[in-house]
Amino acid sequence: MTDIGQDRILVVDDGAENREILVDLLGSEGYTVDTAVDGAEAVEKALASPPDLILMDVSMPRLTGFEACRRLKADERTHLVPIVLVTGLVAREDRIQGIAAGCDDFLTKPVDSEQLIARTRNLLRTKSLVDELEQAENVLVSLANALDAKDNYTRGHSERVARYAEALGAEMGLGRIECRNLRRAGLLHDIGKIGTNLEYLHKPGPLTTTEYEEVKKHPVVGFEICRPLRTMAPLLALIRGHHERLDGRGYPDALRADAVPVPLRCLTIADVYDAITSDRSYRKALPRDRAFKIMSEEASTGMWDARLVDLFFDKVQHLD
Ligand SMILES: [Fe+2]
């Protein structure tokens, strides 16, 4: 939100007097302020309707500020909401605990009103920029979905690839952020098909060399579409590389073995599995056991990571 009148701040404190001080200060600056009396209520309110900023006490009954912060930062709906811990605690260990919980800033009690307003403005400005970038990514995801839906053969493909890739990443022990990036990249991996002639994508038979060369451009087109958005930086290699293979015979960069990192291996396996088990213009969907056989054979020739293919069929394919 760029309009100050629309910025919503959640003030969390178990002391009524402390809440009042912050509500008065922020209210007089034109912000819309809501309150919660402890960490549990804060989590509940913030998840139901994410505010633009949270100012939160640390020592509270039911749920401490640290724990509330940790939960909100772990949830997709609120992970980008800045959280300031307002605390009387100045010990180094407490600060470290706050940072570990993912908080964005600290204010020390009693709150200095000028400092409070300056920090609030800064964090809200950053938040509004992040919102804009997120909206841009959402527009691209909507476009990718629309692109899938237009084509009977790919309806729901990106959603499924996103789900499989994220789950396989988690099984491989990748971190939360890497798994999240796998999901985002899964949603967007084929966005470059927006520039591909639909006739080629729907062609019932094999493509000519010229047609195939045209279709093969889509990972680079997708990469170029997403490149201007800085928040997409961690997704670029995944989008560009989703047709690479370990044997160096993929495209566009003919990457080989170690040049194909584990997250990209997860995405390619998810994509190939969904392609095999869905109807295509040139063939009917194949059953899962056939897909496993095909992909295991391909893995044994060095096309895919055999360990990941096994893990996928062991744990992930049951998702749908
Ligand atoms: Fe693709």
Boltz pocket constraint, residues with backbone or C-beta under 6 A from the ligand:
constraints:
  - pocket:
      binder: B
      contacts: [[A, 189], [A, 190], [A, 218], [A, 242], [A, 243]]
      max_distance: 6.0
